[in-house]
Amino acid sequence: MADITMYDLPGCPYCARVRSKLDELGLDYDVIEVPRSHGDRTEVERVSGQTGVPVITDESNGVEGMNESADIVEYLEETYGDGAS
């Protein structure tokens, strides 16, 4: 099991942006596909407090339920990419 988990909806362009960054950085991650209906997205709501996707968790860095694709991509770049210290 990877440290990073991504909550994903197939066909979601924001999710695709995050998956592309994860792949570009060569990171191992697990994917949990969420239902189309927001009302059925209980797991992602439990993790993040909302039903939108994408959402990631990163156990190795204490990240629980980060949402918003731009924020996630920035976090991944700063933590694992060229921006990593």
Order of alpha helices (4+ residues) and beta strands (2+ residues): beta-alpha-beta-alpha-beta-beta-alpha
